Amino acid sequence: MSIPSYQNRNHEKELEWLLFTGIALLLLVAYLGIFTLTVAFLFNKFKPSKWLIASLSIVSILLYTVTFIFYQHGLSFWLIPPRLWWFSIPAFPLVTLLIPGVVMFSRFLKPKSQQEQLAEWERLQEAQRVLLAKKTKKRTEIKSSKAELRLGAIEVGDYFPDHLGIGEKEGWLTINEGVLDQHLFVLGTTGAGKSETIKRLVYEILQATNRNIYLVDGKGDEQLANDIRSLAYHHNRGIAPVFKLGFDKFGATYNGFKGHPTDIYNRLCALIGTTEVEGNAQWFADLNRDLLQLICYAPIGAPRNFEQVLSRISKKWLSDAFKDNESELEAIERLERSHIQGLVHRIRPMAREFMPCVGEDGFALEETRCAIFSMRVQSVGDTAQRFLDFLVEDLKDFIGKRQTHPSVLIIDEFGQFSNKNITALLSLARSSKLAVILATQDVASLNDEKTKKLILANTRTKLLMATDFPEDVALLAGTIYQPESSAQLYEGDTTGMGNVRIQHAFKIDMNEAAKLQPGQAFLIRQRHAAKIQIRQIPEVVQIEPQAEERRQQKPVKKYARSKTRKRPRPLN
């Protein structure tokens, strides 16, 4: 019986609202007249400006003031509404202001359905978020301090315990330098403000720490490269070289052949992808490894450019190089021409791409305090991916061995490279003061589930910006206890009956995460989260852009053959 009785009450409320609205309209018609209301509605239809309405209203008030003073019957005509119909026509500007108020009051009194109440609640929530964002943007920037990064102003969020390294200072979110060594993951779609966030991070790192900066940009954004280069120069990091791939002109030359023979061997293996093969191709991969070891472990030393690598892939050169090593010489003599040509075909395309821009006469990571690798992955996808494999192996050798300063490696558009070696780099870098910041548009770009989990597990701090698929990162913020109410419905309306229970709810609403404005982000660290407004850095004073550099290919000296050497006897 409760549901029908509720329906009767709801119908009674609707009848009361209709009755009130009708009485209000009759009073307006009685005292203002049908002519005044008609003129006011027509005037309001043309959407006049506020200044025009205000001007006409002042004229109406002055006119009625004069009429009231000089009218012979004084107040008596206010008591006879029909006599006012003609007199009230000049008051139509005032009625124009009155009509929206009456309509709003009527809507306020009208009984609302469940759907209308939910829609109104969502509008109020959105208005509150917009107002909060505006207040946050106006918050004054705090002064920088040593070993503390100012990322942005806090809109709303959790309290971060001290051991997390995340703090709040005068309404700003601060990050301790040590947090960087546990790595940072930035997720945001195009237009979310990811590049500005990277610039903010670099700006703060340069100001608050003594770290080197190494940027790998998968978009090939020249403006971003110039901004980072200029920031480094103005913060006493010298003139940063910019290595370019996929551009019409080359940038700075990179020395990727620093280190011991084993290190160079690992880089060349990564370059040709010997670890990616399966099945029957494994035999050829093992053969290529054998040849690369002979090339890199030669008595005269490892190759220092791609010209030397190509010149060494020959049976004649290998025989001359290992003339004093009988065991290796016997293995070389058993090599067939097809075995060697297979490695030539694997390396030559990469060497052709990199010979003009990679060699011993370029910059090495330990020789510069800031370096930028700008690559247009969309136009040179496979080449860029191979180069990143090569670079990651160089970084592995650089960490803890050739590294002279704490450093930060930033890889923008990391998902486009699909490099699984990054996961090993993250673990290795943590203990060597090399912070890694990975940025991508979508977690789905990490391809396989295992790589995605490894990346998210090894980056303890996440920055979630606007994206259509925020679930994988937003869930890491954890849940909170909050009351959840339910209501009994009948034909789309509540019956007045329901219940309330306490249960878990996600800290970050997925719809809110997808609707974030540019520059807004959720910072997540160990099940704590805060919504922040990342502040843009001051305008960067630009320095001269990177000039083109192109290596001159050097002739390779042939290995001198010994005349007294005896060739081994063939086996019977």
C-alpha positions in Angstrom: 0.0 0.0 0.0 3.0 2.3 0.4 3.7 2.7 -3.2 0.2 3.8 -4.4 0.0 6.2 -1.4 3.3 7.7 -2.4 2.1 8.1 -6.0 -1.0 9.9 -4.7 1.2 12.3 -2.6 3.4 13.0 -5.7 0.3 13.8 -7.8 -0.9 16.1 -5.1 2.4 18.0 -5.2 2.1 18.4 -8.9 -1.4 19.8 -8.6 -0.3 22.2 -5.9 2.5 23.4 -8.2 0.1 23.9 -11.1 -2.3 25.8 -8.9 0.4 28.1 -7.5 1.7 28.8 -11.0 -1.8 29.5 -12.3 -2.5 31.9 -9.5 0.9 33.7 -10.0 0.1 34.2 -13.7 -3.4 35.5 -13.0 -2.0 38.0 -10.5 0.5 39.2 -13.1 -2.2 39.6 -15.8 -4.5 41.3 -13.3 -2.0 43.9 -12.1 0.2 44.4 -15.2 -2.2 43.6 -18.0 -2.1 41.3 -21.0 -0.6 44.1 -23.2 2.4 44.7 -20.9 3.2 41.0 -20.6 3.0 40.6 -24.3 5.4 43.5 -25.0 7.8 42.2 -22.2 7.8 38.6 -23.7 8.4 40.0 -27.3 11.2 42.3 -25.9 12.8 39.4 -24.0 12.7 37.2 -27.2 15.3 39.5 -28.9 17.7 39.0 -26.0 18.5 42.6 -25.3 21.7 43.6 -23.6 21.7 44.3 -19.8 22.7 47.9 -20.5 19.6 48.5 -22.7 17.3 46.9 -20.1 18.8 49.0 -17.3 18.5 52.2 -19.3 14.8 51.6 -20.2 14.1 50.6 -16.6 15.5 53.9 -15.3 13.3 55.7 -17.8 10.2 53.7 -16.6 10.9 54.4 -12.9 11.3 58.2 -13.6 8.1 58.2 -15.6 6.1 56.5 -12.9 7.5 58.6 -10.2 6.4 61.8 -12.0 2.9 60.2 -12.6 2.5 59.1 -9.0 3.3 62.6 -7.7 1.0 64.5 -10.0 -1.9 62.0 -10.3 -5.0 63.6 -8.7 -6.4 60.5 -6.9 -3.1 59.6 -5.3 -2.8 55.9 -4.4 -6.4 55.1 -5.3 -5.5 53.9 -8.9 -3.2 51.2 -7.6 -6.2 49.5 -6.1 -8.0 49.2 -9.4 -5.8 46.8 -11.6 -7.8 47.3 -14.9 -7.0 51.0 -14.8 -3.3 50.1 -14.7 -3.3 48.0 -17.9 -2.6 51.0 -20.1 -0.5 52.9 -17.5 1.7 49.8 -17.0 2.8 49.3 -20.6 5.8 51.6 -20.2 6.9 49.3 -17.4 7.7 46.4 -19.8 11.6 46.7 -19.2 11.0 46.0 -15.5 8.6 43.1 -16.3 11.4 41.7 -18.6 13.6 41.5 -15.5 10.7 39.9 -13.5 9.8 37.1 -15.9 13.0 35.1 -15.5 12.7 35.3 -11.8 9.2 34.0 -11.8 10.2 31.1 -14.2 13.1 30.2 -12.0 10.9 30.2 -8.9 8.4 28.0 -10.6 11.0 25.5 -11.7 12.3 25.4 -8.1 8.9 24.5 -6.7 8.1 22.0 -9.4 8.4 18.4 -8.1 11.5 16.7 -9.8 11.9 13.1 -11.0 14.8 11.0 -9.9 16.6 11.6 -13.2 16.1 15.3 -13.0 17.5 15.3 -9.4 20.6 13.3 -10.5 21.2 15.7 -13.5 20.9 18.7 -11.2 23.3 17.1 -8.7 25.9 16.5 -11.5 25.6 20.1 -12.7 26.3 21.3 -9.2 29.3 19.0 -8.8 30.7 20.2 -12.1 30.2 23.8 -11.1 32.0 23.2 -7.8 34.9 21.6 -9.6 35.2 24.5 -12.1 35.1 27.1 -9.2 37.7 25.1 -7.3 40.0 24.9 -10.4 39.7 28.7 -10.9 40.7 29.4 -7.3 43.6 26.9 -7.5 45.0 28.6 -10.6 45.0 32.0 -8.8 47.1 30.6 -5.9 50.4 32.3 -5.5 53.5 30.3 -6.4 55.7 29.4 -3.4 59.4 30.0 -3.3 61.7 27.1 -4.4 63.8 25.3 -1.9 66.7 22.8 -2.3 65.9 19.2 -3.0 62.1 20.0 -3.1 60.2 20.1 -6.4 57.0 22.3 -6.6 54.7 20.6 -9.0 51.5 22.5 -8.7 48.7 23.8 -6.6 46.5 21.2 -4.7 42.7 21.3 -5.5 41.7 18.4 -3.2 43.3 15.2 -2.0 44.6 12.9 0.8 47.1 13.6 3.5 50.5 12.2 2.5 52.6 10.7 5.3 56.1 12.1 5.6 57.8 8.8 4.6 56.2 9.1 1.1 58.2 12.2 0.2 55.1 14.1 -0.9 54.2 17.2 1.0 51.9 20.3 1.1 53.3 23.8 1.5 51.0 26.8 1.4 48.6 25.0 -0.8 51.2 23.6 -3.2 52.2 20.0 -3.6 55.9 19.4 -3.2 58.0 16.3 -4.1 61.2 15.4 -2.3 64.2 14.7 -4.6 64.5 11.1 -3.3 61.1 10.3 -4.8 62.5 10.7 -8.3 64.8 7.8 -7.8 61.8 5.5 -7.4 60.7 6.7 -10.9 57.6 8.5 -12.2 55.0 7.5 -14.7 53.0 10.2 -16.6 49.8 9.3 -18.5 47.9 11.7 -20.6 46.3 11.9 -24.0 47.0 14.6 -26.7 46.2 18.0 -25.4 46.2 17.0 -21.7 49.3 19.1 -21.0 51.9 16.3 -20.9 54.6 18.4 -22.5 54.1 21.3 -20.2 54.3 18.9 -17.3 57.6 17.6 -18.5 58.9 21.1 -18.8 57.7 21.8 -15.3 59.5 18.7 -13.9 62.7 19.7 -15.8 62.5 23.3 -14.6 62.1 22.1 -10.9 64.8 19.5 -11.2 67.3 22.1 -12.6 66.4 24.6 -9.9 66.2 22.4 -6.8 68.8 19.7 -7.6 72.3 19.2 -9.2 71.1 16.4 -11.5 71.9 15.9 -15.1 69.0 15.8 -17.6 68.6 13.3 -20.5 65.5 13.6 -22.6 64.3 11.1 -25.2 61.3 12.5 -27.1 59.4 10.1 -29.3 57.3 12.9 -31.0 60.3 14.9 -32.3 58.9 18.1 -30.8 61.5 20.7 -31.8 59.9 23.4 -29.5 60.2 21.0 -26.5 63.8 20.3 -27.4 64.6 24.0 -27.6 62.9 24.8 -24.4 64.7 22.1 -22.4 68.0 23.1 -24.1 67.5 26.7 -23.1 66.4 25.8 -19.5 69.6 23.7 -19.1 71.8 26.5 -20.3 70.2 29.1 -18.0 70.7 26.7 -15.0 74.4 26.2 -15.6 74.2 22.8 -17.3 76.0 24.0 -20.4 74.8 23.8 -24.0 72.9 20.6 -24.5 73.5 18.6 -27.7 70.3 17.6 -29.6 70.5 14.3 -31.4 67.9 14.1 -34.2 66.4 11.1 -36.0 63.7 11.4 -38.7 64.4 15.0 -39.6 65.5 16.6 -42.8 68.8 17.6 -41.2 70.9 15.9 -38.6 71.5 17.3 -35.1 74.5 16.6 -32.8 76.6 13.5 -33.3 76.3 10.9 -30.6 79.1 8.6 -29.4 77.4 5.3 -28.8 80.7 3.3 -28.8 81.9 4.3 -25.3 82.8 1.5 -22.9 84.4 -1.9 -22.7 84.1 -4.5 -25.5 81.4 -6.3 -23.6 79.3 -3.2 -23.4 79.6 -2.5 -27.2 78.8 -6.1 -27.9 75.6 -5.9 -25.9 74.6 -2.7 -27.7 75.1 -4.3 -31.1 73.1 -7.3 -30.1 70.2 -5.1 -29.0 70.5 -3.1 -32.2 69.9 -6.2 -34.4 67.5 -7.8 -32.0 69.2 -11.1 -31.2 67.0 -11.5 -28.1 63.7 -11.2 -30.0 63.9 -14.3 -32.1 62.2 -17.6 -31.5 62.1 -21.1 -32.9 64.4 -22.0 -35.8 65.7 -18.5 -36.0 67.5 -19.0 -32.7 70.3 -20.8 -34.5 71.0 -17.8 -36.7 70.8 -15.5 -33.7 73.4 -17.6 -31.9 75.6 -17.4 -35.0 75.3 -13.6 -35.1 76.2 -13.4 -31.4 79.3 -15.5 -32.1 80.4 -13.2 -34.9 79.7 -10.0 -32.9 81.8 -11.4 -30.0 84.7 -12.0 -32.5 84.2 -8.4 -33.8 84.1 -6.8 -30.4 86.7 -8.9 -28.6 89.3 -8.6 -31.3 92.9 -8.2 -29.9 93.1 -4.7 -31.4 90.0 -3.6 -29.4 86.3 -3.0 -29.9 85.0 -1.1 -32.9 84.4 2.6 -32.3 82.0 3.4 -35.2 79.8 1.6 -37.7 82.4 1.8 -40.4 84.7 -0.4 -38.3 81.8 -2.8 -37.5 81.0 -3.3 -41.2 84.7 -3.7 -42.1 85.2 -6.4 -39.5 82.3 -8.6 -40.8 84.6 -10.5 -43.2 86.3 -13.9 -42.9 89.6 -12.3 -44.1 89.6 -9.6 -41.4 88.7 -12.0 -38.6 91.4 -14.5 -39.7 94.0 -11.7 -39.6 92.8 -10.4 -36.3 92.9 -13.7 -34.5 96.1 -15.1 -36.2 97.7 -15.7 -32.9 94.7 -17.5 -31.4 94.6 -21.0 -32.9 91.3 -22.1 -31.3 89.4 -19.0 -32.6 91.2 -19.3 -35.9 89.9 -22.8 -36.4 86.3 -21.7 -35.7 86.7 -18.8 -38.1 88.0 -21.1 -40.9 84.8 -23.2 -40.6 82.5 -20.2 -41.2 80.7 -20.2 -44.5 80.1 -17.1 -46.6 76.3 -17.3 -46.0 76.9 -17.2 -42.2 78.8 -13.9 -42.5 76.4 -12.4 -45.1 73.5 -12.9 -42.8 75.0 -10.6 -40.2 76.0 -8.1 -42.9 72.3 -7.9 -44.0 71.2 -7.4 -40.4 73.6 -4.6 -39.5 74.1 -2.7 -42.8 70.6 -1.1 -42.8 71.1 0.2 -39.3 74.7 1.3 -40.0 73.5 3.2 -43.1 71.1 5.1 -40.9 73.4 5.8 -38.1 76.9 6.3 -39.7 76.3 10.0 -40.3 75.2 10.7 -36.7 76.7 8.1 -34.4 80.5 7.7 -33.9 83.5 8.2 -31.7 83.7 11.9 -32.5 80.3 12.8 -31.0 79.2 13.5 -27.5 79.0 10.8 -24.8 76.5 10.8 -21.9 79.2 11.4 -19.3 80.6 14.3 -21.2 77.5 16.5 -21.1 75.2 17.6 -18.2 72.2 17.6 -20.5 71.4 15.8 -23.7 68.3 15.5 -25.9 67.4 12.7 -28.3 64.6 14.0 -30.5 63.1 11.3 -32.8 60.0 11.3 -35.1 58.9 7.8 -34.3 55.9 8.0 -36.7 58.2 8.5 -39.7 61.1 6.2 -38.6 59.4 3.8 -36.3 61.6 0.7 -36.6 64.8 2.7 -36.8 63.8 4.7 -33.7 62.9 1.5 -31.8 66.3 0.0 -32.7 68.1 3.1 -31.7 66.4 3.2 -28.4 67.5 -0.4 -27.8 71.0 0.7 -28.6 70.7 3.7 -26.3 69.2 1.8 -23.4 72.2 -0.6 -23.4 74.5 2.4 -23.4 72.6 3.8 -20.4 72.9 0.4 -18.6 76.7 0.7 -19.0 76.6 4.4 -18.1 74.7 3.7 -14.8 77.1 3.4 -11.9 80.2 3.1 -14.1 80.6 6.2 -16.2 78.0 8.3 -14.4 79.5 11.2 -12.5 76.3 13.0 -11.3 72.9 12.0 -10.1 70.7 12.2 -13.3 67.2 12.1 -14.6 66.2 10.2 -17.8 62.9 11.3 -19.4 61.3 9.2 -22.1 58.3 11.0 -23.7 55.9 8.9 -25.8 57.6 5.8 -24.3 54.7 3.6 -25.6 55.7 4.2 -29.2 59.1 2.5 -28.7 57.7 -0.7 -27.2 61.1 -1.3 -25.5 61.1 -4.2 -23.0 64.6 -3.4 -21.9 63.3 -0.3 -20.1 62.0 -2.5 -17.3 65.5 -3.8 -16.6 66.8 -0.3 -16.7 64.3 0.8 -14.1 65.5 -1.7 -11.6 69.1 -1.0 -12.3 68.7 2.8 -12.1 67.0 2.9 -8.7 70.2 2.1 -6.8 72.4 4.4 -8.9 70.7 7.8 -8.6 69.3 7.7 -12.1 65.7 8.7 -11.9 63.5 7.7 -14.8 60.3 9.5 -15.9 58.2 7.7 -18.5 55.4 9.5 -20.3 52.8 8.0 -22.7 49.4 8.7 -24.1 47.8 5.4 -23.2 48.6 2.3 -21.1 47.4 0.1 -24.0 50.4 1.3 -26.0 52.6 -0.8 -23.8 51.3 -3.8 -25.8 51.5 -6.8 -23.5 50.1 -7.2 -20.0 53.4 -8.3 -18.5 55.3 -5.2 -19.7 52.4 -3.0 -18.4 52.5 -4.5 -14.9 56.3 -4.3 -14.7 56.2 -0.6 -15.7 53.5 0.3 -13.2 55.2 -1.7 -10.5 58.6 -0.1 -11.0 57.3 3.5 -11.1 56.1 4.2 -7.6 54.7 7.7 -8.4 52.0 8.2 -11.1 50.7 11.4 -12.7 47.3 10.7 -14.2 46.1 13.4 -16.7 43.2 13.5 -19.0 42.8 10.2 -20.9 39.9 8.1 -22.3 41.2 5.0 -20.5 42.2 6.0 -17.0 41.2 2.7 -15.3 44.6 1.0 -15.1 46.3 3.9 -13.3 43.3 5.3 -11.4 42.6 2.0 -9.6 46.1 2.3 -8.0 44.9 5.2 -5.9 42.9 2.6 -3.9 39.5 3.0 -2.2 37.9 4.9 0.7 34.9 4.1 3.0 31.9 6.2 2.3 28.2 6.0 2.9 26.1 4.9 -0.1 22.4 5.4 -0.1 19.8 3.6 -2.1 16.2 4.6 -2.8 13.2 2.6 -3.8 11.8 3.6 -7.2 8.4 3.3 -8.7 7.8 4.3 -12.3 10.9 6.5 -12.4 10.3 8.3 -9.1 11.4 7.6 -5.5 8.9 6.2 -3.0 10.5 7.8 0.0 11.9 4.5 1.2 15.5 3.3 1.0 18.6 2.5 3.1 22.2 3.6 3.7 25.4 1.4 4.0 29.1 2.0 4.3 31.3 0.5 1.6 34.4 0.9 -0.4 34.5 3.4 -3.3 37.3 4.3 -5.6 39.2 7.5 -4.6 39.4 8.7 -8.2 36.2 8.8 -10.2 36.8 7.5 -13.7 34.5 10.0 -15.4 36.2 12.9 -13.6 39.6 11.6 -14.7 38.5 11.5 -18.3 37.2 15.1 -18.1 40.3 16.7 -16.6 41.2 20.0 -18.0 44.7 20.6 -19.6 47.2 20.9 -16.7 45.0 19.1 -14.2 46.3 15.7 -12.9 45.9 13.2 -10.1 49.2 12.4 -8.4 49.1 8.9 -7.0 51.6 7.3 -4.7 51.2 4.2 -2.6 47.4 4.3 -2.4 47.4 8.1 -1.7 46.1 10.6 -4.2 45.7 14.3 -4.7 44.2 16.4 -7.5 46.5 19.2 -8.6 46.8 22.0 -11.1 50.2 21.8 -12.6 51.5 25.4 -13.1 53.2 26.4 -16.4 56.7 27.6 -16.1 57.7 31.2 -16.9 58.5 32.0 -20.5 61.8 30.5 -21.5 64.5 32.8 -23.0 65.6 30.8 -26.1 69.2 30.2 -27.1 70.4 29.4 -30.5 69.0 26.1 -31.8 71.1 23.0 -32.4 73.2 23.4 -35.6 73.5 20.5 -38.0 76.4 18.1 -37.6 77.3 15.4 -40.0 80.1 12.9 -39.5 82.6 12.4 -42.3 82.9 8.7 -42.9 86.5 7.7 -42.2 88.4 5.2 -44.2 89.1 2.0 -42.3 92.6 0.7 -42.0 92.9 -2.9 -43.2 94.4 -5.4 -40.8 97.9 -6.2 -41.9 98.4 -9.9 -42.8 101.4 -11.6 -41.4 103.6 -13.3 -44.1 105.1 -15.8 -41.7 101.8 -17.1 -40.3 101.1 -20.7 -40.9 97.6 -21.7 -41.7 96.3 -24.6 -39.6 96.2 -28.0 -41.2 92.7 -29.2 -42.2 91.3 -31.9 -40.1 91.4 -35.5 -41.6 
